[in-house]
Amino acid sequence: MSSSKHSKELRRLALSVLQPGFVGTVAPDWILRDIGDGLASVVLFARNIASPEQIARLTDQLRRENPALIIAIDEEAGDVTRIESATGSTRPGNFALGAVDDTDLTESVAADLGHQLRAAGVSLNYAPSVDVNSNPDNPIIGVRSFGLDPKVVSRHAAAWIRGLQSAGVAACAKHFPGHGDVAVDSHHGLPSYNAGLDEIAAQALPPFRAALDAGVRAVMSGHLLVPAHDPHLPATLSRRILDDLLRQELGFDGLIVTDAIEMGAVADRHGIDGATVRAVVAGADAVCVGGESAEEATVEVLAGALVDAAAAGDLTEERLVEAAERVRAFADWSAGLGQAAPVNAVSGDIGFVAARRAIRLTGPVQDALPLAAPPHVVELAPSTNLAIGKETPWGLAVPLGERLPGTTSVRVHHQQLDSRTATLEGSVLAPASGRPLVVVVRDASRHTWMGRALADLLSARPDAIVVEIGLPGAAVPAAVHIFTHGATAALGVAAAEVLVGAR
């Protein structure tokens, strides 16, 4: 093979292992061009989605360039949603499903999502999160997990995967080997999971074993250091973790996808080009990029880095070919999906059924519910992480106002509190004079300022109803407490129904 032909083949192989995102609701010319040159995958984000009809047109446009194109999405159907980012998810999310603990329900919810994604033309979903949320201070997993118990997470991970894949959309178990027991957000820094081998095997790995037993077609690596397996490199860049542990010990032969390669945990130290090369060397088959770096130049840099590494011998051509062949095998399965289901084939009702079943109440409920008058709602709002995104609506004020006209509300951020005393100004409570007060918190146990603000409100209004839409903490004494186990639109509706007595 001539030098120019060899270089062209290396670039084709390099493009085939990238899974880039892009901006816009219509595919840009550079994406279409790269598909023609060998790009085998793309990933969609909220910025690419305007309506079910539009996303179907977009995926059809992309597949006209390559019928076997892998179209991925990061759709957890909970607090992390892309297809419903404008309105909030009509499904309850993983933690709520784990709280209900009905695997048939979990499978049905995931199948419903699978049909919706297939109708949209998606073939790979970066979900579910099968991390065990064993660290209450975890800033990135939380209600994205099915729970705190490996057994609960394992059975629901398997059910979710069976349901999604029954609709012809591949699931992707994440974030290997388990992102639940960390206290750093890998978007910004490198978390470390410092458990020993026995604890990891008992706590973090069982859900991944269950996912593999359920036939999951892809596994996503996590950007975290796991010193018991590799004291030097995070999992995404570690051959000991991706090959020795996942491939050899656990026996996974499907597609290994990286978490977004531009995340700080790996990019800050190695650059996205260096991290990309190291990930493929370590055993990753596909590199996700473009959640934040969604430009043509990024794809060119990463493809060029892989070509240069292969030419220099830092990345063997055999490893690059192996990765490309796994991508191609997945793409061949994807191409076999045939005609997508009709866009209107999804009802979504199962999500609201599941959300209603996830609601839990404590306290003197019979004395406080249903509400006798339109309430004043105070929502204490934390900053959300990059996985959730800034655009997804959440809260109780809107669905409650639809059911009780005259409901008023205010959303309070940390920056609005007095920096010295962290107390709420009287104006926040003024509209609640003589009316019921509903206080909405999100992961109150994780945010000191929120806990103090809640205590101030309850001191002034001990009759207030507290709605926790994040991870449940201790029930507040002498107050009715509603736990939704997530902040999705479906759970907001379910909580509103409870408050007005429509349950």
C-alpha positions in Angstrom: 0.0 0.0 0.0 1.4 3.4 -0.9 2.1 6.0 1.8 -0.8 8.2 0.8 -3.2 5.3 0.7 -1.9 4.1 4.1 -2.4 7.6 5.6 -5.9 7.7 4.2 -6.8 4.3 5.6 -5.4 5.4 9.0 -7.6 8.5 9.0 -10.6 6.4 8.1 -9.9 4.1 11.0 -9.3 7.1 13.3 -12.6 8.7 12.3 -14.5 5.4 12.8 -13.7 5.3 16.5 -14.8 8.8 17.3 -18.4 9.6 18.4 -18.6 13.4 18.1 -21.4 15.8 18.8 -22.3 18.9 16.8 -24.4 22.0 17.1 -27.8 22.5 15.4 -31.0 20.8 14.5 -29.8 20.0 11.0 -26.5 18.2 10.4 -23.7 20.6 9.4 -21.8 20.0 6.2 -18.6 18.9 8.0 -20.4 16.1 9.8 -21.8 14.8 6.5 -18.4 15.1 4.9 -16.7 13.2 7.8 -19.4 10.4 7.6 -18.4 10.0 3.9 -14.8 9.8 5.0 -15.3 7.1 7.6 -17.0 8.6 10.6 -19.1 5.8 12.0 -21.0 7.4 14.8 -22.4 10.7 16.1 -24.0 11.6 19.4 -27.0 13.9 19.9 -27.5 16.4 22.7 -30.4 18.6 23.8 -29.2 21.4 21.4 -29.9 19.0 18.5 -33.6 18.3 19.4 -36.6 20.5 18.8 -39.4 18.0 18.4 -40.0 14.3 17.7 -40.6 15.0 14.0 -37.4 17.1 13.7 -35.2 14.6 15.3 -36.5 11.9 13.0 -35.7 14.1 10.0 -32.2 14.7 11.4 -31.4 11.1 11.9 -32.7 10.3 8.5 -30.5 13.0 7.0 -27.5 11.5 8.8 -28.2 8.0 7.7 -28.6 9.0 4.1 -24.8 9.3 4.2 -24.4 5.9 5.8 -27.3 3.6 6.6 -25.2 1.9 9.2 -24.3 5.1 11.1 -24.4 4.7 14.9 -26.6 7.5 16.3 -26.1 7.8 20.1 -27.8 9.9 22.8 -27.3 10.4 26.5 -30.9 9.9 27.6 -31.3 8.6 31.2 -35.0 9.4 31.2 -34.6 11.1 34.6 -33.0 14.3 35.7 -30.6 13.8 32.8 -32.7 14.0 29.7 -32.0 15.2 26.2 -35.2 14.4 24.3 -37.3 16.2 26.9 -34.8 18.8 28.1 -37.2 21.6 27.2 -40.0 20.4 29.4 -38.4 17.8 31.8 -38.7 14.1 31.6 -42.1 12.4 31.6 -40.4 9.4 33.3 -39.3 9.3 36.9 -35.6 8.4 36.6 -33.5 5.6 38.1 -33.6 6.4 41.8 -37.4 6.6 41.8 -37.6 3.3 40.0 -35.3 1.8 42.6 -37.5 3.2 45.4 -40.5 1.5 43.9 -38.4 -1.7 43.4 -40.7 -3.3 40.9 -38.4 -4.7 38.1 -41.3 -5.3 35.8 -42.2 -1.6 36.1 -38.6 -0.6 35.4 -38.4 -2.9 32.3 -41.7 -1.4 31.0 -40.5 2.2 31.5 -37.2 1.4 29.7 -39.0 -0.3 26.9 -41.3 2.7 26.5 -38.2 4.9 26.2 -36.6 2.5 23.8 -39.6 2.7 21.4 -39.4 6.5 21.6 -35.7 6.5 20.8 -36.1 4.0 18.0 -38.8 6.2 16.5 -36.3 9.0 16.6 -33.7 7.0 14.8 -31.4 6.5 17.8 -29.5 3.2 18.0 -27.3 3.6 21.1 -28.3 5.2 24.4 -25.6 6.1 26.9 -27.7 4.7 29.8 -28.4 3.4 32.3 -26.1 4.6 35.1 -25.5 1.4 37.1 -23.3 3.2 39.7 -24.2 2.4 43.3 -24.6 5.8 45.0 -22.8 4.7 48.2 -21.3 8.1 49.0 -24.0 10.6 50.1 -21.7 13.5 49.1 -21.4 12.3 45.5 -21.9 15.5 43.4 -22.5 13.8 40.1 -24.5 10.5 40.5 -27.1 10.9 43.2 -30.6 10.2 41.8 -29.1 9.0 38.5 -28.4 5.8 40.4 -31.0 3.1 41.1 -30.0 3.2 44.8 -27.5 2.6 47.5 -27.7 -1.2 47.6 -25.7 -3.2 45.0 -28.5 -5.8 44.9 -31.2 -3.2 44.1 -29.0 -1.5 41.5 -28.1 -4.8 39.9 -31.7 -6.1 39.4 -32.9 -2.8 38.1 -29.9 -2.3 35.8 -30.7 -5.7 34.3 -34.4 -4.9 33.9 -33.7 -1.5 32.4 -31.3 -2.9 29.9 -33.7 -5.7 28.9 -36.5 -3.2 28.4 -34.5 -0.7 26.3 -32.9 -3.4 24.1 -36.2 -5.1 23.6 -37.1 -2.0 21.5 -34.0 -2.4 19.3 -31.9 0.3 21.0 -28.6 -0.6 22.6 -28.0 0.2 26.2 -24.7 1.3 27.6 -23.9 0.5 31.3 -22.0 3.4 32.9 -19.6 4.5 34.5 -17.2 1.5 34.7 -16.0 0.3 37.2 -18.4 2.4 39.3 -18.7 6.1 40.0 -20.9 6.0 43.0 -18.4 6.3 45.9 -16.6 9.5 45.0 -16.9 13.1 46.1 -15.5 15.0 43.1 -17.4 15.8 39.8 -15.3 14.3 37.0 -16.3 17.2 34.7 -14.0 19.4 36.7 -11.5 17.2 38.5 -10.2 13.6 38.9 -12.2 11.6 41.5 -10.6 8.7 43.3 -12.4 5.5 44.4 -10.1 4.4 47.2 -11.8 1.1 48.2 -9.8 -2.2 48.2 -10.3 -5.0 45.7 -12.7 -7.0 47.8 -14.9 -3.9 48.5 -15.0 -2.9 44.8 -15.9 -6.5 43.9 -18.7 -6.5 46.4 -20.0 -3.0 46.0 -19.3 -1.5 42.6 -19.0 -4.5 40.2 -22.2 -6.5 40.8 -24.4 -4.1 38.7 -21.9 -4.3 35.8 -22.0 -8.1 36.1 -25.8 -8.0 36.0 -25.7 -5.7 33.0 -23.4 -8.1 31.1 -25.6 -11.0 32.0 -28.6 -9.0 30.7 -26.8 -8.7 27.3 -25.8 -5.1 27.4 -24.2 -4.1 24.1 -22.0 -1.3 25.4 -20.2 -0.2 28.5 -19.0 3.4 29.2 -15.8 3.9 31.1 -15.6 6.4 34.0 -13.1 9.1 34.4 -12.0 8.2 37.9 -8.9 6.8 39.6 -9.2 3.4 41.1 -5.9 2.8 42.9 -6.6 -0.8 43.8 -6.6 -1.6 40.1 -4.4 1.1 38.7 -2.7 3.7 41.0 -1.6 5.9 38.1 -4.3 6.2 35.3 -8.0 6.8 35.5 -10.2 4.0 34.3 -10.8 5.4 30.8 -7.0 5.4 30.2 -6.2 2.2 32.0 -5.5 -1.0 30.3 -5.6 -2.8 33.6 -9.2 -1.7 34.1 -10.6 -1.8 30.5 -8.8 -4.9 29.3 -7.7 -6.9 32.3 -10.8 -6.3 34.4 -13.6 -5.6 31.9 -12.5 -7.7 29.0 -10.6 -10.6 30.6 -12.1 -11.0 34.1 -15.7 -10.0 33.4 -15.7 -11.4 29.9 -17.2 -8.4 28.1 -16.8 -8.5 24.3 -19.1 -5.6 23.3 -18.4 -1.9 22.6 -16.4 0.1 25.2 -17.2 3.8 24.9 -15.5 6.5 26.9 -17.3 9.2 28.9 -16.9 12.6 27.2 -13.2 12.9 26.6 -13.1 16.7 27.1 -14.0 16.3 30.8 -11.5 17.8 33.2 -10.7 14.5 34.9 -8.7 13.4 31.8 -8.4 16.4 29.6 -6.8 18.7 32.2 -3.8 16.4 32.5 -3.5 14.8 29.1 -5.4 17.2 26.7 -8.3 15.8 24.8 -6.0 14.6 22.0 -3.6 12.8 24.5 -6.6 11.4 26.4 -8.1 10.1 23.2 -5.0 8.3 22.2 -4.4 6.8 25.7 -8.1 5.7 25.9 -7.8 3.7 22.6 -4.5 2.3 23.6 -6.0 1.2 26.9 -8.9 -0.7 25.1 -11.6 1.8 24.4 -13.3 1.2 21.1 -15.2 4.5 20.7 -14.4 8.0 22.1 -17.3 10.3 23.0 -16.6 13.9 22.4 -18.6 17.0 21.8 -20.8 17.7 24.8 -18.8 20.9 25.1 -16.2 20.7 22.2 -18.6 20.3 19.3 -16.5 21.8 16.5 -15.2 20.4 13.3 -11.7 21.4 14.4 -12.0 19.1 17.5 -12.7 16.1 15.3 -9.8 16.9 13.1 -7.4 17.3 16.1 -8.5 13.9 17.6 -8.4 12.0 14.3 -5.0 13.6 13.6 -3.7 12.6 17.0 -4.8 9.0 16.5 -3.2 8.9 13.0 0.1 10.4 14.4 0.1 7.9 17.3 -0.4 5.0 15.0 2.4 6.2 12.6 4.7 6.7 15.6 3.9 3.3 17.1 2.5 4.7 20.3 -0.9 3.2 19.2 -0.5 0.0 17.4 -2.4 -0.4 14.1 -3.7 -3.7 15.4 -5.4 -2.0 18.4 -6.8 0.7 16.1 -8.1 -1.9 13.7 -9.6 -3.9 16.6 -11.5 -0.9 17.9 -12.7 0.0 14.4 -13.9 -3.6 13.9 -15.9 -3.5 17.1 -17.5 -0.3 16.0 -18.3 -1.8 12.6 -19.9 -4.9 14.2 -22.1 -2.6 16.3 -22.9 -0.5 13.3 -23.9 -3.7 11.3 -26.4 -4.6 14.1 -27.6 -1.0 14.1 -28.2 -1.1 10.4 -30.4 -4.2 10.9 -33.0 -2.1 12.8 -34.9 -1.6 9.6 -37.7 0.9 9.4 -38.0 3.0 12.5 -41.3 2.8 14.5 -43.8 5.6 13.8 -43.1 8.8 15.7 -46.5 8.7 17.4 -46.1 5.1 18.6 -45.1 6.1 22.2 -47.7 6.9 24.8 -45.5 7.9 27.8 -48.3 7.1 30.3 -46.1 4.4 32.0 -43.7 7.2 33.2 -46.4 9.0 35.2 -47.7 5.7 36.6 -44.1 5.0 37.8 -43.7 8.5 39.2 -46.9 8.3 41.3 -45.7 5.0 42.8 -42.4 6.6 43.8 -43.9 9.2 46.1 -43.4 8.7 49.8 -44.8 10.8 52.7 -44.0 11.2 56.4 -45.5 13.3 59.2 -49.1 14.3 60.1 -50.3 14.0 56.5 -54.0 13.8 57.5 -53.9 17.2 59.1 -52.2 19.0 56.2 -53.4 17.4 53.0 -55.1 18.0 50.7 -54.3 21.7 50.6 -57.2 23.8 51.6 -56.1 26.9 49.6 -53.6 27.8 46.9 -50.2 27.8 48.6 -47.0 29.9 48.3 -44.2 27.7 47.0 -40.5 28.4 47.9 -38.0 26.5 45.8 -34.4 26.4 47.1 -32.3 25.9 44.0 -28.8 24.4 44.0 -26.5 24.7 41.0 -26.9 21.7 38.7 -24.0 19.8 37.3 -23.0 19.5 33.6 -24.5 16.1 33.2 -28.0 17.5 33.9 -27.5 20.7 32.0 -28.8 24.2 32.7 -31.8 24.1 30.4 -33.9 21.3 32.0 -36.9 22.7 33.9 -37.6 21.3 37.4 -39.8 22.1 40.4 -43.3 22.0 41.8 -44.6 25.5 41.4 -45.8 25.0 37.8 -47.7 21.7 38.1 -49.1 22.8 41.4 -50.3 26.2 39.9 -52.0 24.3 37.1 -54.0 22.4 39.6 -54.5 25.2 42.2 -54.9 28.6 40.4 -53.7 31.3 42.6 -50.6 29.5 43.7 -47.6 31.8 44.0 -43.9 30.9 44.0 -40.4 32.1 44.4 -37.1 30.3 43.5 -34.2 31.2 45.8 -30.6 30.6 44.9 -27.6 30.5 47.3 -26.4 33.8 46.0 -29.6 35.5 47.2 -29.1 34.5 50.8 -27.4 36.8 53.3 -23.7 35.8 53.1 -23.2 36.2 56.8 -26.2 34.5 58.2 -27.5 32.4 55.3 -31.1 33.4 56.2 -34.0 34.1 53.9 -35.2 37.6 53.6 -38.7 38.3 55.0 -40.0 39.1 51.5 -39.7 35.5 50.6 -42.3 34.5 53.2 -44.5 37.5 52.9 -46.8 36.1 50.2 -47.4 33.0 52.4 -49.1 35.0 55.2 -52.4 33.2 55.9 -51.8 30.7 53.2 -50.2 27.2 53.1 -46.5 27.1 52.6 -44.7 24.5 50.5 -40.9 24.4 50.5 -39.1 22.5 47.8 -35.5 21.4 48.3 -33.2 19.4 46.1 -30.5 17.3 47.8 -30.8 19.4 51.0 -28.6 17.0 52.9 -25.7 17.8 50.5 -26.0 21.6 50.7 -25.3 23.3 54.1 -26.8 26.6 53.0 -30.0 24.8 51.9 -30.3 23.0 55.3 -29.9 26.3 57.1 -32.5 28.0 54.9 -35.0 25.2 55.4 -34.5 25.4 59.2 -35.2 29.2 59.1 -38.3 28.7 57.1 -39.6 26.0 59.4 -38.8 28.1 62.4 -41.1 30.8 61.0 -43.6 28.4 59.6 -43.5 25.0 61.4 -46.7 24.0 59.5 -44.8 24.2 56.1 -44.9 21.1 53.9 -41.4 20.1 52.7 -41.0 18.4 49.3 -37.5 16.8 48.7 -36.9 16.2 45.0 -33.4 15.0 45.4 -31.8 12.3 47.6 -33.9 11.8 50.7 -32.4 13.0 53.9 -33.8 12.7 57.4 -37.4 13.6 57.7 -37.9 17.1 59.2 -39.5 16.8 62.7 -43.1 18.1 63.0 -43.4 18.8 59.3 -45.1 16.9 56.5 -42.4 15.6 54.2 -42.9 14.4 50.7 -40.1 12.5 48.9 -40.2 12.2 45.1 -36.8 10.6 44.6 -36.0 12.8 41.6 -36.7 16.2 40.0 -38.3 15.1 36.7 -41.5 16.7 35.3 -43.3 13.5 35.9 -42.4 13.4 39.6 -43.4 17.1 39.9 -46.8 16.3 38.6 -47.1 13.3 41.0 -46.1 15.4 44.0 -48.6 18.1 42.9 -51.4 15.5 42.7 -50.6 14.4 46.3 -50.8 18.0 47.5 -54.2 18.6 46.0 -55.6 15.2 46.9 -55.9 13.9 43.3 -53.9 10.7 44.1 
